[in-house]
């Protein structure tokens, strides 16, 4: 599980806000910079006092990234059209289409200010819905692997291969070859639901059936099990949307 807090540091006389993410799965201290600001990922086994030293040592890169983002924002003239809204991480989220003439060949998807923005390139041959699906798959993979790292560390069972797919009838699966597969649409559900499905399939690496032992083990590893199952019963149809309807 990760915990996020908003922090501030002064670099070269400039006050910089950044998000500090304390992560159980991260192995090293690292910085991310982009349109969504500065984010610092801190492994739980590292001293929080190292962060300021780390940021000071990388201040040139950070300030350069911020300057690049500010330049992009200044020349960007968005023409936004809200098409629809969809669940994303369990929250009903507006979806906007933005046409940017200077972007020639590749569509892009951003998450900004609580909204999903699909940026349409002038000469792209890729449908907007496909670009959105590819982005959602990437977001799903990141969160699925995050939860896998945590539960595998606790449970001690390692899968053979891991797939993120677009199943029509399953949220997850554990094969006889000890391969795990997960539905990318889980990224549309709340985090506790995604965590439940990941934990469910990891427990199947040890207990292949749905015996009492399986459910007791799953409950011990995922206290939100019943809540997640109830959410899926009530909301599964909201996850099976056609992305062409939102973009």
N, C-alpha and C positions, 0 to 999 in steps of 0.2 A: 504494500500500500504506500502511496506517495502523499506527502503533505506539502501544501504550497502556501507561501506567505509573501507579501509585498515588502521589499526592502529598498533602501536608498543608499547610494554612495556618491561621493564627489570625485570626479575624474577630470584632471586638468582644469579645475575651476568650474566644472559643469556638474550640476546635480542630475544624477541618473537614477531613475526608478528601474527596478528589476524584480522578477519573480524568482524566489528561491524555492526549488523543488527538492525536498528531502526524500530520496528514493531508496527503497529496499533492494531494488534490482540493479541499480547503477554500480559500476565497478570503479569509476574514476570521476573526478571533478571535471565538469565540462561546461562550456558556454554555448548558447544558441542565440543568434540574432537575426531579426527579420522584421516583416511588416507588423508582427504582433509584439514587438519590443524585445527586450533582453531577458533571457531566462538562464538561470544557473542551476545545474543539477548537482546535488550534493549527496554522495553515498552516506548512509547512516553511520558507517564506521569511521567517517572522517570528521575532524574537528571543524565546527562551524566558523571558528576564528580564521581558518585558512581561506575563507571565501574572499575577504577584503584583500588579502595579499595576492590572491589569484587574479582578482579583477584589476588591481593596480598593475600587475605584471602584463596584463593583456589589454591595457587601456587603449593603446593605439588601434588595435583591431576593433574594439568595441565602438570607439568614436567614429572610425571609418564606416562601420556597418550602419550606425545611426545616421551619418551624413548621407549615405547611399539611399536609405529608406526615405529620408526627408526630401531628397532630390526626386525620387520616384513619385512621391505624393504631390510634389509641386507641379509636375508636368502631366500628371494623370487627370484626365477629364472624364470622369465616369458618366455613362448614360445607363442608369440602373432601371431595370424593369422587374418588379416583383411578379414572379410567375405563380408561386404557391408556397406552401410550407410543409415541412415534414419533421418527423421525429429525428433527433440527432443526440445521442447520448441520453435519451430519455426526455429531452426537452423539445417542445414544439418550436421549430426554428424556421424563420423565413428564408426563402431561397431567391436570390436575385441573379439576373443575367446582366453582364456588363460587356458592352462592345468596345474594344480598344483597337483602333486602326493600326497603331504602331506594332501591335503583336500580330505577326504575320502567319505563323504556321502551326502553333501548338496552343490548344486551349489550356486554361489553368483554373484551379479551384482554390479558393482561400476561405478561411474562417475568420471573419472580422466583426468585432462589436456585436457578437451574439447572432450573426447571420452567416449563411453560406453564400459566397459570391462565385458564380461560374463565369470566368472571363473568356469570351469568345474571340478566337483569333480570326483575322480576316480571311485567311486562306486554309484554314484547317479542314481536313476531310473527316474528322472525328466528330460524331454526334455529341451534343452537349451531355445527353444522358449517359453516354459511355464514359466521357471524361469524369463526370460526377461519380459514377460507379467505381472507376479506377481509383479515384481519390478516397472514397469511402472504404474500399478494400485495403488501401494503405493504412488508413486510420485504424481499421479493425485489426489488421496484422500487428500494428504497434501495441495496441491495448491487450490483445490476446497473448502476445509473447511476454508482455509485462506481467500479466497474471500467471502465466505458465512458469516464469522464472521463480515467482514467489511460492507457488504451490509445490513445484518440483523440489525446491530447496527444503520445504517443510516435509513433504511426503516421501521424497527420496526415490521416486520412480521416474525413469527417463523414457519418453516415447522414442520410437524409431524415426519416424518422419512426421512433419506437421504441415497441414495444408489449410489454406483459407479459400473456401469455395463458395459457390452460389447454389447450394442445395435447395430443392423445391419443398421438401417435406421434413427435413431434419435441421436442428440447430447445431448439432455436433455428433461425432461418431468416433468410436474406438474400434479399429479393425482387429482381426485375429493376428495380424502382423505387428500389432502394437503401434500402428500409425493413428494419429489423431487428425481429424478434420473438423473445421468450424465454419459456420455460415457467416459471411461478411456482414449480413444484415444485423448481426448482434450489436454492431456499433450504433445502431439506431435506438437500442434499448438502454435503460439505465445501467450504470456500471455494476451494480450488485447483481443484475441479471446475467451480464456477460461473465462475471466472475463465477457465478453458480454453474453455468454451462461448462466453462473451462475446468472447474473443479470436478464436476460430474464425470467428464471424460477421463481426467487423470486418474480418478479412483477406479475407473474401469480397467486401467492397466494392471491392477492387482485383483480386482473383484469383477469378473466379466458379466455377472448377472445382476438382477435387481433384487437380491435377497435382503433379508433384514440386516445382515452384516454390511451390505453396500450402503443402505440408507443411513445406518447409524454412523458409519465412517464419514459419509458425505456431510451429515449434520455436524459432526465434530469439526470438520475442516471449513464448513460454510454455514455459519449460524443463520444467514439470511435465506437458507434453502426454501423454506415454505413461502416466504414473501416473494421470492423470485418466481417460483412455480405459479403462484397466484397471479402475478403480474403477466406472465406469459399466457396463461389461460384467458385473461381479460383483454390482452392487447396484441396477440400474435398477428391478427389481420392488419394491424396498423404498421407492421414491419414489412409486410409483403406488398409493398407499393410498387407501381410502375414508375420508374424514374423519368420516363417520357412525360408523365403527367405534371412533373414539377419543374421541368426545364426543356 
